[in-house]
């Protein structure tokens, strides 16, 4: 089942995608699959194990199913200074 959702990108993911957010139609069963699809599309270098994922402002699990209308954020490691 396809769902439409908004995806937010930060740091190196934003740079690779060339945008901070996009609306996507998702056919993936879980958030891990969604990231894999977007990784192939945009050439993201970071593996899923180095990221956090959030849905509608709350951290989520990679095996959660995408929900229609949700906002999904992929969050890479942050370095301080």
Helices and strands as residue ranges (DSSP letters): E 3-9, H 11-17, E 21-26, H 31-42, G 48-50, E 52-55, E 58-59, E 71-75
